[in-house]
Amino acid sequence: MTSNAEYFACYEAIAALSCRMMMAARRALWNDLVDLEEEYVELVDALKEAGTGVELDETERLRKYALIRQILADDAAIRDLANPSPPYSTITQREEQNGQSIKVHLDAPETADRLGATSET
C-alpha cells in the first residue's frame, strides 16, 4: 500500500516533467522531447502502481485535479507546437463554443491507442 505522499510525489514528478517537455517543444528540441516522453511513460506506470489503495479526501482530490489540469494544459501546448496547423487547443475551444463534445478527440486513433482502447469499443 502506498502513502498519499508517495502518490502525490508521482503526480508532482509527472507535472514537472510535462513542463520540461513543453519547454523542449517550445525550443524545438524534438530529440529531447522523445527522451522525456520515455521518462514520462515510466512515471505514469509508477503512478498506476502508487495509486493502489490510496484514498483521497476532498482537499487531496482538488490537488490531484489541479495537477491533472496542469499536465493536460502542457500536453495541449506540446500538441500545438508539434502540429501547428490547426492548433489542438483551438479545435477544442471551437468545439466547446459550438456545443460539441470534447469526446470527439477520443475517436482519433492516436488518442485511442494512448488510452489502450481498440476500434471495437
C-alpha positions in Angstrom: 0.0 0.0 0.0 1.3 3.4 -1.0 1.1 6.5 1.1 -0.7 9.6 -0.2 2.6 11.4 0.0 4.2 8.9 -2.4 1.1 9.1 -4.6 1.4 12.8 -4.9 5.1 12.7 -5.4 4.4 10.7 -8.6 1.8 13.3 -9.7 4.2 16.1 -8.9 7.0 14.4 -10.9 4.8 13.9 -13.9 3.7 17.6 -13.7 7.3 18.8 -13.5 8.3 16.5 -16.4 5.3 17.6 -18.6 6.5 21.2 -18.0 10.0 20.2 -19.1 8.5 18.5 -22.2 6.6 21.7 -23.0 9.8 23.8 -22.7 11.6 21.3 -25.0 8.8 21.6 -27.6 8.9 25.4 -27.3 12.6 25.3 -28.1 12.0 22.7 -30.9 14.3 20.2 -29.1 12.4 17.3 -30.6 15.0 14.6 -29.7 15.0 15.8 -26.1 11.2 15.6 -26.1 11.3 12.0 -27.3 13.7 11.2 -24.4 11.5 12.9 -21.9 8.5 11.0 -23.3 10.2 7.7 -22.3 10.7 9.0 -18.8 7.1 10.2 -18.7 5.8 6.7 -19.6 7.9 5.3 -16.7 6.4 7.8 -14.3 2.9 7.1 -15.4 3.5 3.4 -14.8 4.8 4.2 -11.3 1.7 6.3 -10.7 -0.5 3.4 -11.6 1.2 1.3 -9.0 1.2 4.0 -6.4 -2.5 4.6 -6.8 -3.4 1.2 -5.5 -5.2 1.5 -2.2 -4.9 5.3 -2.0 -8.0 7.1 -0.7 -8.2 10.9 -1.1 -10.1 13.4 0.9 -11.7 16.5 -0.7 -8.6 18.6 -0.4 -6.4 15.9 -1.9 -8.8 15.4 -4.7 -8.7 19.1 -5.6 -4.9 19.0 -5.5 -4.9 16.0 -7.8 -7.3 17.7 -10.3 -5.2 20.8 -10.3 -2.1 18.7 -11.2 -4.1 16.9 -13.9 -5.2 20.2 -15.4 -1.6 21.4 -15.5 -0.4 18.2 -17.1 -3.2 18.4 -19.7 -2.5 22.1 -20.4 1.2 21.2 -21.0 0.1 18.4 -23.3 -2.1 20.6 -25.3 0.7 23.2 -25.7 3.0 20.4 -26.9 0.5 19.3 -29.4 0.0 22.8 -30.7 3.8 23.2 -31.1 4.3 19.8 -32.7 1.4 20.2 -35.1 0.9 23.9 -35.5 -1.9 23.7 -38.0 -4.7 23.6 -36.8 -3.9 24.0 -33.1 -5.3 21.3 -30.9 -6.4 23.7 -28.2 -8.1 25.9 -30.8 -10.1 23.0 -32.2 -11.1 22.0 -28.6 -12.2 25.6 -27.9 -14.1 25.8 -31.1 -15.9 22.6 -30.3 -16.8 23.9 -26.9 -18.2 27.1 -28.4 -20.3 25.1 -30.8 -21.6 23.0 -28.0 -19.9 19.9 -29.3 -18.5 17.3 -27.0 -14.7 17.2 -26.4 -15.1 13.5 -26.5 -14.8 13.8 -30.3 -11.0 13.5 -29.7 -11.4 10.1 -28.3 -12.3 8.9 -31.8 -8.8 9.9 -33.0 -6.7 6.7 -33.5 -3.7 8.2 -31.6 -5.9 9.0 -28.6 -7.5 5.6 -28.6 -4.0 4.0 -28.7 -2.8 6.0 -25.8 -5.8 5.1 -23.7 -5.5 1.4 -24.6 -8.8 1.3 -26.4 -9.5 -0.7 -29.6 -11.6 0.2 -32.5 -14.2 -2.3 -31.4 -15.1 -0.3 -28.2 
